[in-house]
Amino acid sequence: MAKDKIDTIENKIEAKVRDAKGHVKDAAGGLTGDIGLQAEGKFDQFAGHVQEDFADLYEEGESAVEKAVTFVRDKPLFSLGIVSVVGILLGWLFFPRRNRS
């Protein structure tokens, strides 16, 4: 398994653990009336969700890059044509022709 895949799985596990720890802190704070502990638990839950979402986003981006690389390898001339057309369109957009009178 690739190192990036292992890191992503580790990030997801850490996120789940942090979320669970946040739930426990939130519940304990609610039972004891400790608002600070309850707020810390909610923050841990939020941080866990953000960390997991970031890991998911990283995986999606990684798969999109892999698809693009595969497309370029399979169809190099077509890819070159696409890049050329995009370059020409951007050139016309950013550097409009001047009328020379």
Chimera marker file (.cmm) of the C-alpha trace (Angstrom):
<marker_set name="trace">
<marker id="1" x="0.000" y="0.000" z="0.000" r="1" g="1" b="0" radius="0.5"/>
<marker id="2" x="1.272" y="3.458" z="-0.855" r="1" g="1" b="0" radius="0.5"/>
<marker id="3" x="2.481" y="5.755" z="1.903" r="1" g="1" b="0" radius="0.5"/>
<marker id="4" x="-0.163" y="8.380" z="1.032" r="1" g="1" b="0" radius="0.5"/>
<marker id="5" x="-2.945" y="5.816" z="1.401" r="1" g="1" b="0" radius="0.5"/>
<marker id="6" x="-1.623" y="4.762" z="4.807" r="1" g="1" b="0" radius="0.5"/>
<marker id="7" x="-1.398" y="8.404" z="5.921" r="1" g="1" b="0" radius="0.5"/>
<marker id="8" x="-4.984" y="9.026" z="4.810" r="1" g="1" b="0" radius="0.5"/>
<marker id="9" x="-6.242" y="5.982" z="6.697" r="1" g="1" b="0" radius="0.5"/>
<marker id="10" x="-4.290" y="7.059" z="9.802" r="1" g="1" b="0" radius="0.5"/>
<marker id="11" x="-5.803" y="10.553" z="9.528" r="1" g="1" b="0" radius="0.5"/>
<marker id="12" x="-9.305" y="9.103" z="9.336" r="1" g="1" b="0" radius="0.5"/>
<marker id="13" x="-8.689" y="6.903" z="12.376" r="1" g="1" b="0" radius="0.5"/>
<marker id="14" x="-7.294" y="9.843" z="14.347" r="1" g="1" b="0" radius="0.5"/>
<marker id="15" x="-10.338" y="11.886" z="13.350" r="1" g="1" b="0" radius="0.5"/>
<marker id="16" x="-12.748" y="9.192" z="14.574" r="1" g="1" b="0" radius="0.5"/>
<marker id="17" x="-10.856" y="8.882" z="17.870" r="1" g="1" b="0" radius="0.5"/>
<marker id="18" x="-10.892" y="12.658" z="18.366" r="1" g="1" b="0" radius="0.5"/>
<marker id="19" x="-14.614" y="12.779" z="17.584" r="1" g="1" b="0" radius="0.5"/>
<marker id="20" x="-15.343" y="9.983" z="20.083" r="1" g="1" b="0" radius="0.5"/>
<marker id="21" x="-13.181" y="11.688" z="22.719" r="1" g="1" b="0" radius="0.5"/>
<marker id="22" x="-15.150" y="14.874" z="22.083" r="1" g="1" b="0" radius="0.5"/>
<marker id="23" x="-18.451" y="13.078" z="22.627" r="1" g="1" b="0" radius="0.5"/>
<marker id="24" x="-17.198" y="11.701" z="25.946" r="1" g="1" b="0" radius="0.5"/>
<marker id="25" x="-15.958" y="15.112" z="27.095" r="1" g="1" b="0" radius="0.5"/>
<marker id="26" x="-19.217" y="16.757" z="26.022" r="1" g="1" b="0" radius="0.5"/>
<marker id="27" x="-21.294" y="14.202" z="27.923" r="1" g="1" b="0" radius="0.5"/>
<marker id="28" x="-19.082" y="14.374" z="31.019" r="1" g="1" b="0" radius="0.5"/>
<marker id="29" x="-19.250" y="18.158" z="30.985" r="1" g="1" b="0" radius="0.5"/>
<marker id="30" x="-23.019" y="18.030" z="30.679" r="1" g="1" b="0" radius="0.5"/>
<marker id="31" x="-23.344" y="15.605" z="33.605" r="1" g="1" b="0" radius="0.5"/>
<marker id="32" x="-21.001" y="17.512" z="35.902" r="1" g="1" b="0" radius="0.5"/>
<marker id="33" x="-22.104" y="20.974" z="34.807" r="1" g="1" b="0" radius="0.5"/>
<marker id="34" x="-18.575" y="21.858" z="33.649" r="1" g="1" b="0" radius="0.5"/>
<marker id="35" x="-19.182" y="24.222" z="30.727" r="1" g="1" b="0" radius="0.5"/>
<marker id="36" x="-15.467" y="24.384" z="29.881" r="1" g="1" b="0" radius="0.5"/>
<marker id="37" x="-15.211" y="20.601" z="29.518" r="1" g="1" b="0" radius="0.5"/>
<marker id="38" x="-18.380" y="20.562" z="27.473" r="1" g="1" b="0" radius="0.5"/>
<marker id="39" x="-17.036" y="23.280" z="25.145" r="1" g="1" b="0" radius="0.5"/>
<marker id="40" x="-13.734" y="21.411" z="24.818" r="1" g="1" b="0" radius="0.5"/>
<marker id="41" x="-15.674" y="18.293" z="23.843" r="1" g="1" b="0" radius="0.5"/>
<marker id="42" x="-17.617" y="20.159" z="21.184" r="1" g="1" b="0" radius="0.5"/>
<marker id="43" x="-14.358" y="21.589" z="19.828" r="1" g="1" b="0" radius="0.5"/>
<marker id="44" x="-12.825" y="18.087" z="19.667" r="1" g="1" b="0" radius="0.5"/>
<marker id="45" x="-15.897" y="16.842" z="17.800" r="1" g="1" b="0" radius="0.5"/>
<marker id="46" x="-15.653" y="19.706" z="15.339" r="1" g="1" b="0" radius="0.5"/>
<marker id="47" x="-11.904" y="19.171" z="14.844" r="1" g="1" b="0" radius="0.5"/>
<marker id="48" x="-12.470" y="15.459" z="14.256" r="1" g="1" b="0" radius="0.5"/>
<marker id="49" x="-15.091" y="16.154" z="11.601" r="1" g="1" b="0" radius="0.5"/>
<marker id="50" x="-12.849" y="18.698" z="9.875" r="1" g="1" b="0" radius="0.5"/>
<marker id="51" x="-9.879" y="16.304" z="9.901" r="1" g="1" b="0" radius="0.5"/>
<marker id="52" x="-11.985" y="13.521" z="8.397" r="1" g="1" b="0" radius="0.5"/>
<marker id="53" x="-13.428" y="15.835" z="5.731" r="1" g="1" b="0" radius="0.5"/>
<marker id="54" x="-9.923" y="16.977" z="4.819" r="1" g="1" b="0" radius="0.5"/>
<marker id="55" x="-8.770" y="13.351" z="4.457" r="1" g="1" b="0" radius="0.5"/>
<marker id="56" x="-11.760" y="12.643" z="2.180" r="1" g="1" b="0" radius="0.5"/>
<marker id="57" x="-11.020" y="15.746" z="0.116" r="1" g="1" b="0" radius="0.5"/>
<marker id="58" x="-7.362" y="14.699" z="-0.208" r="1" g="1" b="0" radius="0.5"/>
<marker id="59" x="-8.416" y="11.266" z="-1.485" r="1" g="1" b="0" radius="0.5"/>
<marker id="60" x="-10.787" y="12.807" z="-4.043" r="1" g="1" b="0" radius="0.5"/>
<marker id="61" x="-8.113" y="15.188" z="-5.293" r="1" g="1" b="0" radius="0.5"/>
<marker id="62" x="-5.599" y="12.385" z="-5.511" r="1" g="1" b="0" radius="0.5"/>
<marker id="63" x="-7.967" y="10.253" z="-7.599" r="1" g="1" b="0" radius="0.5"/>
<marker id="64" x="-8.690" y="13.196" z="-9.927" r="1" g="1" b="0" radius="0.5"/>
<marker id="65" x="-4.969" y="13.687" z="-10.540" r="1" g="1" b="0" radius="0.5"/>
<marker id="66" x="-4.549" y="9.954" z="-11.219" r="1" g="1" b="0" radius="0.5"/>
<marker id="67" x="-7.408" y="10.100" z="-13.768" r="1" g="1" b="0" radius="0.5"/>
<marker id="68" x="-5.838" y="13.106" z="-15.500" r="1" g="1" b="0" radius="0.5"/>
<marker id="69" x="-2.424" y="11.415" z="-15.697" r="1" g="1" b="0" radius="0.5"/>
<marker id="70" x="-3.996" y="8.245" z="-17.114" r="1" g="1" b="0" radius="0.5"/>
<marker id="71" x="-5.899" y="10.295" z="-19.724" r="1" g="1" b="0" radius="0.5"/>
<marker id="72" x="-2.722" y="12.086" z="-20.822" r="1" g="1" b="0" radius="0.5"/>
<marker id="73" x="-0.808" y="8.793" z="-21.053" r="1" g="1" b="0" radius="0.5"/>
<marker id="74" x="-3.572" y="7.132" z="-23.082" r="1" g="1" b="0" radius="0.5"/>
<marker id="75" x="-4.268" y="10.071" z="-25.416" r="1" g="1" b="0" radius="0.5"/>
<marker id="76" x="-1.206" y="12.328" z="-25.589" r="1" g="1" b="0" radius="0.5"/>
<marker id="77" x="-2.051" y="14.062" z="-28.882" r="1" g="1" b="0" radius="0.5"/>
<marker id="78" x="-5.638" y="14.751" z="-27.869" r="1" g="1" b="0" radius="0.5"/>
<marker id="79" x="-4.362" y="16.158" z="-24.559" r="1" g="1" b="0" radius="0.5"/>
<marker id="80" x="-1.922" y="18.385" z="-26.405" r="1" g="1" b="0" radius="0.5"/>
<marker id="81" x="-4.771" y="19.636" z="-28.602" r="1" g="1" b="0" radius="0.5"/>
<marker id="82" x="-6.894" y="20.477" z="-25.563" r="1" g="1" b="0" radius="0.5"/>
<marker id="83" x="-4.035" y="22.377" z="-23.938" r="1" g="1" b="0" radius="0.5"/>
<marker id="84" x="-3.359" y="24.265" z="-27.188" r="1" g="1" b="0" radius="0.5"/>
<marker id="85" x="-6.981" y="25.362" z="-27.571" r="1" g="1" b="0" radius="0.5"/>
<marker id="86" x="-7.153" y="26.458" z="-23.933" r="1" g="1" b="0" radius="0.5"/>
<marker id="87" x="-3.899" y="28.400" z="-24.366" r="1" g="1" b="0" radius="0.5"/>
<marker id="88" x="-5.205" y="30.179" z="-27.455" r="1" g="1" b="0" radius="0.5"/>
<marker id="89" x="-8.481" y="31.058" z="-25.733" r="1" g="1" b="0" radius="0.5"/>
<marker id="90" x="-6.646" y="32.414" z="-22.690" r="1" g="1" b="0" radius="0.5"/>
<marker id="91" x="-4.364" y="34.411" z="-24.971" r="1" g="1" b="0" radius="0.5"/>
<marker id="92" x="-7.324" y="36.023" z="-26.716" r="1" g="1" b="0" radius="0.5"/>
<marker id="93" x="-8.960" y="36.702" z="-23.374" r="1" g="1" b="0" radius="0.5"/>
<marker id="94" x="-5.972" y="38.311" z="-21.651" r="1" g="1" b="0" radius="0.5"/>
<marker id="95" x="-4.241" y="39.862" z="-24.654" r="1" g="1" b="0" radius="0.5"/>
<marker id="96" x="-6.939" y="41.241" z="-26.972" r="1" g="1" b="0" radius="0.5"/>
<marker id="97" x="-5.886" y="42.347" z="-30.444" r="1" g="1" b="0" radius="0.5"/>
<marker id="98" x="-5.412" y="46.047" z="-30.952" r="1" g="1" b="0" radius="0.5"/>
<marker id="99" x="-6.685" y="47.918" z="-33.959" r="1" g="1" b="0" radius="0.5"/>
<marker id="100" x="-3.721" y="49.490" z="-35.699" r="1" g="1" b="0" radius="0.5"/>
<marker id="101" x="-4.837" y="52.538" z="-37.622" r="1" g="1" b="0" radius="0.5"/>
<link id1="1" id2="2" r="1" g="1" b="0" radius="0.2"/>
<link id1="2" id2="3" r="1" g="1" b="0" radius="0.2"/>
<link id1="3" id2="4" r="1" g="1" b="0" radius="0.2"/>
<link id1="4" id2="5" r="1" g="1" b="0" radius="0.2"/>
<link id1="5" id2="6" r="1" g="1" b="0" radius="0.2"/>
<link id1="6" id2="7" r="1" g="1" b="0" radius="0.2"/>
<link id1="7" id2="8" r="1" g="1" b="0" radius="0.2"/>
<link id1="8" id2="9" r="1" g="1" b="0" radius="0.2"/>
<link id1="9" id2="10" r="1" g="1" b="0" radius="0.2"/>
<link id1="10" id2="11" r="1" g="1" b="0" radius="0.2"/>
<link id1="11" id2="12" r="1" g="1" b="0" radius="0.2"/>
<link id1="12" id2="13" r="1" g="1" b="0" radius="0.2"/>
<link id1="13" id2="14" r="1" g="1" b="0" radius="0.2"/>
<link id1="14" id2="15" r="1" g="1" b="0" radius="0.2"/>
<link id1="15" id2="16" r="1" g="1" b="0" radius="0.2"/>
<link id1="16" id2="17" r="1" g="1" b="0" radius="0.2"/>
<link id1="17" id2="18" r="1" g="1" b="0" radius="0.2"/>
<link id1="18" id2="19" r="1" g="1" b="0" radius="0.2"/>
<link id1="19" id2="20" r="1" g="1" b="0" radius="0.2"/>
<link id1="20" id2="21" r="1" g="1" b="0" radius="0.2"/>
<link id1="21" id2="22" r="1" g="1" b="0" radius="0.2"/>
<link id1="22" id2="23" r="1" g="1" b="0" radius="0.2"/>
<link id1="23" id2="24" r="1" g="1" b="0" radius="0.2"/>
<link id1="24" id2="25" r="1" g="1" b="0" radius="0.2"/>
<link id1="25" id2="26" r="1" g="1" b="0" radius="0.2"/>
<link id1="26" id2="27" r="1" g="1" b="0" radius="0.2"/>
<link id1="27" id2="28" r="1" g="1" b="0" radius="0.2"/>
<link id1="28" id2="29" r="1" g="1" b="0" radius="0.2"/>
<link id1="29" id2="30" r="1" g="1" b="0" radius="0.2"/>
<link id1="30" id2="31" r="1" g="1" b="0" radius="0.2"/>
<link id1="31" id2="32" r="1" g="1" b="0" radius="0.2"/>
<link id1="32" id2="33" r="1" g="1" b="0" radius="0.2"/>
<link id1="33" id2="34" r="1" g="1" b="0" radius="0.2"/>
<link id1="34" id2="35" r="1" g="1" b="0" radius="0.2"/>
<link id1="35" id2="36" r="1" g="1" b="0" radius="0.2"/>
<link id1="36" id2="37" r="1" g="1" b="0" radius="0.2"/>
<link id1="37" id2="38" r="1" g="1" b="0" radius="0.2"/>
<link id1="38" id2="39" r="1" g="1" b="0" radius="0.2"/>
<link id1="39" id2="40" r="1" g="1" b="0" radius="0.2"/>
<link id1="40" id2="41" r="1" g="1" b="0" radius="0.2"/>
<link id1="41" id2="42" r="1" g="1" b="0" radius="0.2"/>
<link id1="42" id2="43" r="1" g="1" b="0" radius="0.2"/>
<link id1="43" id2="44" r="1" g="1" b="0" radius="0.2"/>
<link id1="44" id2="45" r="1" g="1" b="0" radius="0.2"/>
<link id1="45" id2="46" r="1" g="1" b="0" radius="0.2"/>
<link id1="46" id2="47" r="1" g="1" b="0" radius="0.2"/>
<link id1="47" id2="48" r="1" g="1" b="0" radius="0.2"/>
<link id1="48" id2="49" r="1" g="1" b="0" radius="0.2"/>
<link id1="49" id2="50" r="1" g="1" b="0" radius="0.2"/>
<link id1="50" id2="51" r="1" g="1" b="0" radius="0.2"/>
<link id1="51" id2="52" r="1" g="1" b="0" radius="0.2"/>
<link id1="52" id2="53" r="1" g="1" b="0" radius="0.2"/>
<link id1="53" id2="54" r="1" g="1" b="0" radius="0.2"/>
<link id1="54" id2="55" r="1" g="1" b="0" radius="0.2"/>
<link id1="55" id2="56" r="1" g="1" b="0" radius="0.2"/>
<link id1="56" id2="57" r="1" g="1" b="0" radius="0.2"/>
<link id1="57" id2="58" r="1" g="1" b="0" radius="0.2"/>
<link id1="58" id2="59" r="1" g="1" b="0" radius="0.2"/>
<link id1="59" id2="60" r="1" g="1" b="0" radius="0.2"/>
<link id1="60" id2="61" r="1" g="1" b="0" radius="0.2"/>
<link id1="61" id2="62" r="1" g="1" b="0" radius="0.2"/>
<link id1="62" id2="63" r="1" g="1" b="0" radius="0.2"/>
<link id1="63" id2="64" r="1" g="1" b="0" radius="0.2"/>
<link id1="64" id2="65" r="1" g="1" b="0" radius="0.2"/>
<link id1="65" id2="66" r="1" g="1" b="0" radius="0.2"/>
<link id1="66" id2="67" r="1" g="1" b="0" radius="0.2"/>
<link id1="67" id2="68" r="1" g="1" b="0" radius="0.2"/>
<link id1="68" id2="69" r="1" g="1" b="0" radius="0.2"/>
<link id1="69" id2="70" r="1" g="1" b="0" radius="0.2"/>
<link id1="70" id2="71" r="1" g="1" b="0" radius="0.2"/>
<link id1="71" id2="72" r="1" g="1" b="0" radius="0.2"/>
<link id1="72" id2="73" r="1" g="1" b="0" radius="0.2"/>
<link id1="73" id2="74" r="1" g="1" b="0" radius="0.2"/>
<link id1="74" id2="75" r="1" g="1" b="0" radius="0.2"/>
<link id1="75" id2="76" r="1" g="1" b="0" radius="0.2"/>
<link id1="76" id2="77" r="1" g="1" b="0" radius="0.2"/>
<link id1="77" id2="78" r="1" g="1" b="0" radius="0.2"/>
<link id1="78" id2="79" r="1" g="1" b="0" radius="0.2"/>
<link id1="79" id2="80" r="1" g="1" b="0" radius="0.2"/>
<link id1="80" id2="81" r="1" g="1" b="0" radius="0.2"/>
<link id1="81" id2="82" r="1" g="1" b="0" radius="0.2"/>
<link id1="82" id2="83" r="1" g="1" b="0" radius="0.2"/>
<link id1="83" id2="84" r="1" g="1" b="0" radius="0.2"/>
<link id1="84" id2="85" r="1" g="1" b="0" radius="0.2"/>
<link id1="85" id2="86" r="1" g="1" b="0" radius="0.2"/>
<link id1="86" id2="87" r="1" g="1" b="0" radius="0.2"/>
<link id1="87" id2="88" r="1" g="1" b="0" radius="0.2"/>
<link id1="88" id2="89" r="1" g="1" b="0" radius="0.2"/>
<link id1="89" id2="90" r="1" g="1" b="0" radius="0.2"/>
<link id1="90" id2="91" r="1" g="1" b="0" radius="0.2"/>
<link id1="91" id2="92" r="1" g="1" b="0" radius="0.2"/>
<link id1="92" id2="93" r="1" g="1" b="0" radius="0.2"/>
<link id1="93" id2="94" r="1" g="1" b="0" radius="0.2"/>
<link id1="94" id2="95" r="1" g="1" b="0" radius="0.2"/>
<link id1="95" id2="96" r="1" g="1" b="0" radius="0.2"/>
<link id1="96" id2="97" r="1" g="1" b="0" radius="0.2"/>
<link id1="97" id2="98" r="1" g="1" b="0" radius="0.2"/>
<link id1="98" id2="99" r="1" g="1" b="0" radius="0.2"/>
<link id1="99" id2="100" r="1" g="1" b="0" radius="0.2"/>
<link id1="100" id2="101" r="1" g="1" b="0" radius="0.2"/>
</marker_set>
